[in-house]
Amino acid sequence: GYEAQQASFADYSDAAIVYIGRPGGEGGDLTRDMTGWDDNAVEGQHQLELNQDEKDLIALAKASFDTVVVVVNASTTIEMGLLQDDPDIDAIVLAGSPGATGFNALGGILAGEVNPSGRTTDLWAADFTADPTYVNFGGFQYDGLEVSYPVSAVESAASNATVTDEATFVNYAEGIYVGYRYYETAAAENFIDYDDAVVYPFGYGLSYTDFSHEIVGTEAGDVDGTIAVSVEVTNTGDVAGKDVVELYYTAPYTDGGIEKSEVVLGGFDKTDLLEPGASQTVTIELAVEDMASYDYLGEQAYVLEAGDYQLSVRTDSHTVAPGTEPITYTVDSDVVYSGENHRSTDEAAVTNQFDDVSSQFSTEAEDGKILSMSRADFAGTFPTAPTGDQLVASETVEAGFAAWDDDVAADAFEGEMPTTGADSDLSLIDLRGLAKDDPKWDELLDSLTVDEMTDMLLNGAYQTTAIGSIGKPATVEPDGPAGFSSFINSSINGVAYPSEYLIAQTWDVDLGTAMGEMLGNEALQKGINGWYAPAANLHRSPFAGRNFEYYSEDPFLSGSMLTAVANGAAEKGVYAMLKHFALNEQETNRVNNGVATFATEQAIRELYLKPFEMAVKNITMDVPYISDEDGTIATATVGATGVMSSFNRIGATWTGGSQALMTNVLRDEWGFQGFAITDFNLYAYMNPNQAISAGTDLTLTFQPSKSFSDTSSAKAVSDIREATGNVLFTVANSNAMDGLAPGATVSYTPPTWVYIQIGASAAIGLLVLLGAFLVTRRVLRHRRTGAGTPGVGTGGPGPAAGGPSTD
């Protein structure tokens, strides 16, 4: 096949540009078995290696052209060793998911008119099948465990109108050793040959110029302070360019002690555009307490162990910058961050919250337990796929799946019935800028009826509804991480920005902030108040279908970019709904009653919660408000205002129904004051009663598909009131209140699309019921015939197609 194209080769035989692409999408992961999908595939071939057609095309280009450039337009990493080692490939350009106009820059880059300055946000391994995550990614189910949930939240678990399906799970057996944390550590322990195992390190990138680095200053405080490293970067080449300075730390490690990666990214900065011969000094600060590790087995707290900590300036995760030497910082004695001695950024001492999850792991081989991977013995603890007793759910796991409508907190509740429907002259605008503990908030909430509150909390799909009695306007909250999008109201669709994957490859937080500001300007133009983004899950596996919507395998880089983008949007009064909270690193089985995700608490905290933690603690919104009767303009600063829980389970507990996650960690430890919303609540296991009790405030669905089974007890009304207050606090301090002054009244006439939505809501409700019936029939038919069910999680390449986007 390429006869027609070959006929034109003589017209431009000096160079060929070959494009290699891989998809990404919601609802499906990339396949690890291409047989059955590609006639040329051989057994064991996966979707992220070059297929035979690509190899043939590249061979044709090499035979026909003097110069061959490969452009990788992929939403994840690919096995690139074959191309990197090929002397006939002259250049490889990474340009993954560049948005509506990003490819306009490609010509200038190839011509040398634009000097690229990006870096990889993941390590590119040579053989993905040798990665410790490979065998524990995708679809696994417990033997003999089926779970049933009522189609409607107001029906009992004994109802015949139920959805029944298998209980699925995934084990993060690799622990903290994800991406470069594994490869750098395994190389340091002589478990792998780094040059054979790694094609491109994490943080790696090329330029048309060269840079030199010199450490020109260090300032080191005590263990309660920071370490500042100043690096002078000089452009020693012939063309202008930008450089990224990466600071890593190496913590002291003891065999059998707290797991430690050989290197961890502790900070980074990017220079301005430097002309040839020009220099710039960048200073990177690292809080000493941020080098602490989480000890879930011993102290059940973060611990900064005594010993020497090495800080190194690197050009990537593996290469110390030439001309620099590591800096030693010594900690004289262990520092345990517990009790009153909690970390400076925490509202309360951090301690174990996920023992039910960690209890499924063991540091030694044990029947039915997941063996934790350990640096002390990579060979003996290297992850394997679950077999035998590991496929049998423990009592703890069974209890988690069964706790659909349990409310343990209700048994211990001692509060009184809150006041509702009281007279008040307050409107929501009167409370803008006021602290959350200001007495006026209680007065405002006292004035609301239970119906007013529940109507808002259960109708949260891409909006919060108006409450006329307090002058609360309706708000608009579209998806998604690469720009505003809505399948309900196309008029608010916005610019198609580059993917988070590409934005993070800039390693430029200022650019991230600028993207957020541009989105904020769009929001002001289109009447948008909230945003279901950015997303902060990690690239645990290159096969994850939504890696393009997430920044990196590294939590610090992810958290830095997440915070920057959200802060940019916050400057325009937009509240970002950080998602998907948390441990949502695959699409397979995500809504199949929610895949149960197991990781040690060390991995949970150091990796998967870290980006969210950084954002919650560092996002700020400056809120102007009228502070007195004289019209004095004051400014209040509020923190992060939105989080979206995920479809999956943390352990066997749905994330949106996990009090440990949604309250104990998010609010009590981190100090979050905004509101939390579910992901699209179309599935029976996502119980709004469990959610609101756990600390999830808003249900992302259309009425009447979900409802509260209890709206009359003191506990239920207290939960409803608390959730309502969280939503109102967020809206009051957003751009939704722009142009209003205390005493103003708000009249609200829904636009046409809302009436369309109301009509669609009834249809969606019927479809959900019909879908539950069809799923039940399909599952029953599957059991009777023993036939495999095609679709998500069965090895098909690419994401599932069709249906409205979830979030």
N, C-alpha and C positions, 0 to 999 in steps of 0.2 A: 500494500500500500500507500506509498507516498509519491507515486509517479507524477501527479499534477504539481506537487510542491517541488519535486526535484527538478522539474523543467525550468523553474525560475531561479535555481540556485546560482547560476552563472551571473545573474544580475547583482548579486551581493555576496560573493563567495569569500569576502574577507573575514566575516564574523557571523556566527549563529548564536542566537539566544534561545535556550531550551528551558521551558517552564515545567517545573515539577510541582504538583499541587496535592494537598490532602484536605478533606473536608472537616468541618466541625459542625455541631448542631445539637439541639436540645432533644432529649428523649432516647438517645442511643450512643453507644461508644463505638470506637473503631475495632474492627474484628482482629482477632489473633489467629484466625484460620481462614485463609482465602480460598481454599479448595471448596468447590461448589459455587463460588462467586466469580472466579476467574479461571477460564479453561486452561490457561497456561500455568496456573499456580501448582506448586508442588507441596507435598505434605509438610506441615510445619511453617509454611510461609504466612506472614502476617501483613497487615495493610500498611505498615509503616516502614517497609523496605521497598526498594525499587522493584517494580514488576517487570515482566519480560518486555512488554511494549515500550516501557520507558528505557530499558537497556538498549533495545533495538534502535529507538529514536536517537539516543545519545551516540550510539555507534555510527549511525548514518551521519549525524552532524560532524563527528570527528573525521570521518572519511571525506567529507565534502567541503569543509571550511578550514581556514587557517587558524581561526580563533573560536573557541567554544566557551560561552558563558552560561552557567546554569542559574536560573532564578527560582528560588524555593518560595512558593506562595502557599504556605501551609499554616495551619492553625495549631500546630503542635510540633514536636521534634520528630525527625526522621532518621533512620539509619543512613548516615552519609559517608561512612568510611570508604566505600567503593569509589565514590567521586573524589573525596579528599585525597586519596592515594593515587589517583589517575593523573599522570603527568600531562595528558592531553587536554585536561580540563583547566582552562586558564584562569577562571574566577568563579566563585560561588557567591551569590547575593541572597541574603535572607530578607524577604519582603512579604511577611505573612499578614494577611487581612488588613490592608492599608486604608480601608474606607473608600469613600466615593471618589476622592481625588488623589490619593496617595501615590498611585502609579505615575502621576504626572512628573514626579521627581526622578523616576528611574532613568530616563534618558540622560539627564544631567549628571547623575551619579556614574553611569557607565562611561560618559564622556570626560569625567574628571572635573566637571564644572561645579559639582557639589561633593564635598568630602564627608562620607558617612562617619558617624561617631557612636553608633549603637553598640550594645553588648548583649550577649545571650542572657536570658533570664532563667534558663534551665541548662543543666549539663547535658550534652549530646553524647550518649553512650554509643559504643560500637555495636553491641549486641543486646537488644532489648530483652531477649529471653533470659539473659544472665542477670537482669536487674532483680533485686530482692522483692520488688512489688509484683513481679510478673505473675507468679502462681497464685497470688491472693488478690486478684482483680477480676471483677465480673460477677457471674451468677452462681451463688451457692445457696442451698436450702437445707433446712434441718430435716432429718429423717422422722417421719411420723408426726410432725407437728403442723397442725392446721389452725388457722386463726379465723374467727368469724366476727364481723362487726355489723351492727344494724345499719341499714341504708340511711335512716333518719336518726339524728341525735336524740330525739325524744322517744324513740322506741327502746325497749329493753333488750338486753343481749340475748334473751330467749326468743325474740321475735323471729318469725319465719322470713321476714324481709331482711335478709342479711347478705353480706358479701363474704364468701369463704375462699381462702387461698392459702398457698404454702407460706411458711415463714422463711424469709430469705435473710442472708447475712453476708458480711465481708469482714475479714480480719486484717488489720494493719499490723501484721506480725513483725514487720521490719522496724517498728518503733520509731526512734528519731532519725534513723539512717535512711533518709529520703534524698534522692538526687545527689548533689555534690557532697552532702554530709556522709553518704555511704562511700562514694568513690575515693574521696580524699582520706577518709579514715581507714578504709580497707587497704589503700596503698601504703599508708603509714604503718600498718600492721603487717605488711608484706603478704596480704591475702590475695591481692591482685597485682598484675603488672599494669600500671596506670596508662602507659603509652599504648598498650594493646586494648585496654578497656574503654578508653575515652577518646572521642574524636575532637570535641570542643569542650573545654572546661566551662563552668558557670562563670559569667562575667567576662567572657571572651569576645573580642571584636577587633577588626582591622581598620586602618586609616591609610590615607594616601601620604601621610606625613609621619614623623617620629617624634616621640616625647622623651624627655628625661625627667627624673623625679629625685628630689632631695628633701629629706626631713629637716626642716629649718627651725623647728621648735616643738617642745612637748611640755605640757603642764598636767601634773597628776595630783589630784586631791586625795583625801582619805576615802575610806570605803563608802562614806555617805555622799561623796562628791562625784566628779567627772574626770575623765582623761581627755585632754585635747591634743591632737596631733596636727601640726601645720606642715604642709607639703608644698614645696615650690615646683611647679610644673613648667617646663620650658619646651617650646616647639623647636626642635632641632632639625626639622626637615625643610622642605622647599615650598610647601603650600600651607595655607591657613587651615586650622582644624580645631576640634574640641577633644578633650580627653576626660576620662572618668577615673577618679581616684577611689580605690576600694580599700577599706580598712577591715581586716579580719582579726579575730582573737583566737588563741589556743588556750583552753583551760586545762589545769592539771587534772590528770586522770589516773585512777587506781584500778587495777584489774579487779573486777567484781564489785566495784563501787557504782556510783551514779553514772549512767551512760553519758559520754561526752563525744561530740564530734571533734575530729582533728582540727578543723577550722570552722568558724562561724562568722558570717558577715555581720559586722558591728556598726558600720556606717559607710557612707559614700558621699561624694560630691562631684559635680561636673563643672569644668572650666567654661569660661566664655570662649568665643571664637578667638584663637590666638594666631596672630600672624607669625611667619617664620622669624625665629629669634626672640619672640616675645615670651614673657613669663607671667605667671599668676600664682599667688599663694592661696591655697584653700585650707581651711581648718575644719577638721572633723572631730566632733565631740561624742564621747561614749560614756554613759552613766556606768559607774563601777557595778552597781547592783544589777545592771542588765546582763552581766556576765554570769549571774547565778544560774544554777540548774535546778530543775524541780525534782525533789526526792520524794516520790510517792510511796515508797516502801518503808522508809525510815522516818525522817522528820515530818513527813507529810507537809512539806513547805518548800519554798525556794531556799537554796543553800549556796552561799558563796564559799567554796571550800578553800582552806588555806593552801598556799603554794604560789608558784610563779606563773603568771599569766603573760603570754607572749602576744604582743600586738604587731602586726605586719602590714605594711603597705604593699598591695599586690595589683598586678594588671589583670588578673583573673583569680579564681579560687585556688589555683595551683602554683602560680608564678609570682614569687616575690619580686617587686619592682627593682630592676638593676640599680645599684648605687644606694640602696637603702638597707638598713639592718633592723631586725626585730627589736622592739622595745619591751623591756621586762617590767611588769608591775607585780609587786609582791603583796599578798594578803597574809598577814601574820597568823591569824587564827580563823577558824570557821565562823561565818556569820549566818545565823539561821533567822530568816525573815518570818517570824511567827509572833503571836500575841501582840503586844504593843509595839514590837519592833518590826512592823510590816514595812514593805517597800514604800518609798516616798510617794509613788504614784497611785498606790492602792487606798481605797476608802476604808478597808478593813483587812485584817490578816487573811492571807490566802491559805487555804488548807484543802485537803481532799474533798472533792464533791462527787467523784465518779467511781467510788469503790465498787459499785455494781458492775461497772465496765471493766476496770482493771482486774477484778477478781477472776476474770476468765483467762488471765495470763499466768504463766509460771516461768520462773527463771531456770527451771530444770524440767526435763521430760516428765510429764505426768499425764495419766489417762484423762482424756476429755478436756485438757487445758491447751491453750495456745502457747507455744514455746516462744518466749521473747528473744528476739535477736540481740546478741550482746557482742560488743567489741572485744571482750575477753576471749571469745571463742566463736569467731565468725563461721568457721567450718562446721562446728558442732551445733550451731543455732541458726544456720541459714534457713530462711522460711521455706516451708513446703506447703502444698495444698492440703486442706483439711480432709482427713479420712477417719474411718472408724468412729471412735467415741467422740471425736471432735465434731461429728455431724449430728450428735444427739444434744438437744438443748438442755442446759442445766436448769435447775429449779428457778434460779434467779432470772434466767432468760425467759422461761415460760411465764413467770410472774410479770415480767415487763410487757410482754405481748398481751397478757390478759388484763392489765390495768388500764383498760380503755376508759372506764367511767369511774374509777376509784378516785376519791378525793380525801387523801389521808389528812390534809390540812383541816378539813371540815370537822373531823373528830376532835381536834385540839382547839378549834376556834372558840374564843371567849368574848368576842366583841359584841356590841349592841347593834340593833337594827339602825342603819344610817337614816338620817332625815331625807325625805324626798318630797318634791312638789311644794317646797316652802316659797313664800313670797320674797322677792328680791328685785331691786332696781338695777342690779349689775348686769352688764353685757360682757361678752368675751373680750372686747377691745379694752375694757377698763382694767384688765389684768395683764395686758401686754407689758413685758419687762419686769413683772413682779416675780420674786423668788417663789419657788414651788411650795414653800412652807408658809407663805403669807396667808393670814386668816381669810382674806377675800376669796381664796380658792375654795375653802370650805363653804363659804356662803353661796358661791356660784353653784357648786355641785349640789348643795342642799336644795336648790331651786328646781333641779331637773327631776322629771319623773322616770321611773324604771323603763317605761315604754320609749321615751325619748332616747335614753342611753342605749338600750338594746337595739333599737332601730339603726342607730349609727354603727354599733360595734359588729353587727352581723351583716352589714351591707358595705363592706370595705373593698370591693373590687375596683381598683384604679381610682379611688376617691375616698373622701370621708364626706358623709352626707351633711346637709345643713340642719341646724337646730334653731328654728326661728325664735324661740322664747328667749334665747341669750344672744341673738344676733350673730350666730356662727354661720359663716358662709360655707357652701359646699367647696371642696377642694378637688383638684385634678392631679393624678399621680400616675404617669405612664411608666412603662418599661423604658429602656434597657441600657446596658453598659456601654454600647457603642453609639448612643444617641436616643432621643425620645422616639418611642414607637408605641402604637396602640392599634389593636385589631377592632376596637370599639369605635374610635373616633379618629379617622385618618387625618383630619385637619390639624392635629397636634403632632403628627410625625415630623421629625426634625432632620438635621444634618446627619449623614452617616459618617461618623468619626472612625478613625482606625480602632481596631480591637484593643482591649486591655493588654493583650499579649504583646502587641506592637508598641503601645504607649510605654509599657514597662521597659521595653528594649532600648528606649532612649536614656534610661537611667537619669532622667531629668525631672526633678520634682517641680521645678518652676513651670515646665511645659505642662505637667499634669494639672497644676493650679490654673494655668491659662485655659486648658480644656474645660475645667469646671466652670470658670467664669463665662466662657462662651456659651456653655449649656445654660448657665443662669440667665444670660441675656436672652437666649431663645425662650426660656421659661417666662420671663417677664412679657415678652411679645405675645406668647400664646396662652397666657393665663394658667401656667403650670406652677404648682406649689410644691409637690413632692416628687420623688424620683426613685423608682425601683432599681437602684444601682448606687454606687458601683458594687461589683461582686469581688469577693475576697477568698474564695476557696483556693487550694493549692494544686499545683500540677504534680500530684502524687505519682501518677502514671501517664506516660505519653499517649495512652490509648483512651483517655477520658474524652468524651465527646464535646465537652464545653470548656476545654482548656483555653480556647480563644477568648472566652469571657472572663478569664482569670489572669492575674498578672504573672505569676512565677511559681517555681517550686520552693522559693525561699520566703519565709514569713516576714522578715524585716523589709526586704524590697517590696513585697506585696503591701505591707502595712504602710510604708512610706508613700507609695503611689496612691493607694486608697485614700489616705488622709489628705493628700494634696488635691486630688480631684474633688473630693467631697467639700473641702474647705473653699475651693474656688466657687462651687455652686452655692455654698452657704453665704458667700459675700453678696449674693443676689436674693437672699431670703429663701432658698430652696432647701428643704430637708431631704437628705439622702437616706434611703432605706438600705443599709448595708446588708448584703446577702451573700451566700445562703448560710445562715447560722445554725449549725456548723457541721463539719466532717462530711461534706457533700462533694466527694471527689470522684464520683462516677454517676452515670445515667442509668446503667443496668439496674433493674428492680427498684428504682427510686420510688415509684408509686405502687409497687406490688405489695401493698400493705406496709410500705416503708421498709427499706433494707436496713437491717440492724448492723450498725457499724461499731467495731470493737477496736480500741487502741488503749495503750497504757495512758494513765493520767499525765505522765511526763510528756509523751508525744502529743496528747490533746492540748496541753497548755503551751508547750514550747513551740509547737508547729501550727496546729490547726486553729487555735483560738488567738494566737499572737497577732495576726493582721487586724482582727476585729478589736482586740484589746488596744492596740496602738491607735486605731481610729477613734474609738469611744473616748479615750483619754486625751486626744489631741485635736479633734474637730471642735471648732468654736464658731459661733455665729454672733456677731455684734448686732444688737437689736435696738434701734432708736424708738423711743416712746415718749409720750407727753406725761411728765411726772407730777404736775400740779395744775391748779386752776388757772395759773398765769400763763400756761402754755409752754413751760420750760421743757426743752428737749433734752432728755438724758439718754444714756446708752447702757444697756445691760448686756452681759456676755453669757450666752448659754452654750452648753456642750452639744455633743452628738444627739440627734433627735429621732433617729429611726433605725430599726433593725428588722430584717425579714428572716424568720426561721426557715428551716429547710424541710423537704419531704421525708428525709431519712430519719432513722433513729440513732440516738447516741446510746450505745448498748442496745437494749431492747425497748427503750422509751422514746416515743416520738419526740423530736427536738422541740416542737412547739408546745408539747405537754410536759417538758422537763423543767421542774422547778429548780433543780440544780443548775441548769444552764441559763434559763430565762430570768431567774430572780437571784439566786445565790451568787452566781458569777457575774452576770451582766449588771445587775443593779447594786447588790450589796458590796461586791469586791471592787467593781470598776466605777461605780457612781453614775451609771446611765440614768437619765431622767426623761428620756423621750418615750415614744411608743413603739411597740413591737407588733408586727403583723405576721400572719401565717403566709406560706406560699399558697398557690391557688388551691383553695379548699374544696376540691371536687370529689374527695375520696373519703370513704366511710371511716377509716381509722383515724382521721384528723378530727378529733372531737372538740368542739368549741368549749365545752364544759371543762375538759381537762386542760385546754389551752389557757383559759382565762384564770383558772386557779393557779396555774404554774407561773403566770406572769406575761403571757402573750395577750395583747390587748385587742387587736382588731382581726377579724376574720376576712380573708380575701375571698369573698364570694358574693353572689347576688342573692338577695332574698327571693324566695323563701327556702333555699336549698339547705340551710343549716339553721338551728335554733338552740337556745339554752333550755335544758330540761328543768332547771330550777331558777326561778326569778323572784322567789318570795322569801327564802331563808335569809337570815342576817349575814351568813357567810357569802351567799351568792350575790346579794345586793352590795355587799362591801367590795367584792371582786369587780362587779360591774362598775361601781363608782370609781374605784382605783383606776381601772382601765380607761374609763371616760376622762378622768383627770389627766392621764398621760397623753391622750390624743389632743385634748384641748390645750394643754400646755405647749405642745409642739405647734399646733395651728396658730395659736395666739402670737407666737414669736416668729412666724413665717411671713412670706410676702403675701399670703392670703389676706392679711389684714392691712395691707398697704392702702393708704388713702383714707383710712378710718380714724376718727378721733373719739376719745371717751365721750359717751352720750349719744354717739351716732347709732342709728338703727339700720338694719340690713333687711331688704326684701329680696327674695330669691325666686326667680323664674327659671325653671330648668330649661336648658337648650334642647334642641330637637333630638340630639343624640342620646340624651338621658331617657326620653320616652322610648326610643328604639331599644335602649338597654333594658328598660322595664319589660318590654315585650319579649326581648331575648331571654330575660331571666327565667320566665316561666318555661320557655322552650328548653333552656339548659337544664332546669330542674327535672323536666320530663326525660331529657336525654340521660341524665345521671341515673335516674331510676331504671330506664331501659338498659343503660350500659351495665348496671349492676346485675340485671336479669341475664343479659347476654354473657357477661363474664362468668356468672354462676353456671350457665348452660355450657359454656365452652370448657370451663374447668371440669365439670362433670363428664363431658364427652371425652376430654383428654384422659381422665382417669379410667373411663370404661375401655377406651381403645389402646391406651398406652402410647399413643402417638405423640411425637414432639410438636410443640406449638411454635410456629414461626413468629418472628418479631424481635422486639428489643431483648437483648441479653442472650440471644441464641447464636451469636457469632456473625450475624449479617453485617456487611460493611456499611459504616455511616449511620446517621441518626434516622429514627423513624420519621415518617412524613405524615402530614395531615393533621387537622385539628387546630384549635386555638392554642397559641403559645401559653405555656405556664411560665413561671418566673424563676 
